[in-house]
């Protein structure tokens, strides 16, 4: 029997009927881990607010959720709350990992500043760390820099985004899984049949609606297009939510452009947007490797994305997408115009180039690597 405790800051919620649901991308990944582990305990944060549509339930009774208090944030009082709850958090984690063979700690996160040292110095359990952020991020928050430094100094395996010249030997390059084998097969069909018509192009953005994700420049760059260029745009799908959503809606009024704010959507509804979209745009400066890039590429969306972290190791400018070396309205306008200037043959060639990458992002491939390289 093989068992695992996962420790993360993943948001969980309780529905009116008492069902626990969590961040869809993480929960789906854990649901697939049952192919490797006989039992999984997920120690993560429970929020006392309504669940968004993107949250999903666990699909197996072999997965147990253990709640942590929902701590974290940017304010001083938020930081103090983390420290105040630290003893309870560590005690909960200790109890869980003592029930399983392995642990996985998902960093970076606020609680990582004390949980990583605890696991390093006070736990003899086998396990590994998953660093899902930008491993090479410059000017990262102090807490993130500390966690990255600690992970470089300890001996357990660490899975990271990208391949780097100075990568410590315990750090293994791992793609973030986000696709089933069936979705990859369907994606190949979608790519072959996707029509590129410069009179009806669909663009999409998927993520939190905040300046750090580049939503402002994403919108402003469309507004800078000429009237002729704007007529090529059939729809601009914005998927996600945030405190600034209404502000962004206001900036799109009277733009002469078909912006559609969808809010949070289920995983299947987001995939339906990818199936009709011709490009996904993510002008963020602080990413690891967002799963939404691989998901969108699977359905023939050309990525227009910032050249940060490991993104440039998977997206080649003018090969299978367009990289933004600088994140600005001007650079996005240039990228939009490159897409608008494509013909159907070149668009299809770029989409077919994407297809070779997708097997690396399947849950089956990820599980096989966990079995062979981490356990």
Secondary structure, 3 states (H helix, E strand, C coil): CCEEEEEEEEEEEECCCCCEEEEHHHHHHHHHHHHCCCEEEEEEEECCCCCCCCEEECCCCCEEEEEEECCCCCCHHHHHHHHHHHHHHHHHHHHHHCCCCEEEEEECCCCHHHHHHHHHHHCCCEEEEEECCCCCCCCCCHHHHHHHHHHHHCCCEEEECCCCCCCCCCEEECCCCCECHHHHHHHHHHHHHCCCCCCCEEEEEECCCCHHHCHHHHHHHHHCCCHHHHCCEEEEEEECCCCCHHHHHHHHCCCCCCEEEEECCCHHHHHHHHHHCCEEEECCCCCCCCHHHHHHHHCCCEEEEECCCCHHHCCCECCCEEEECCCCHHHHHHHHHHHHCCCHHHHHHHHHHHHCCHHHHEHHHHHHHHHHHHC
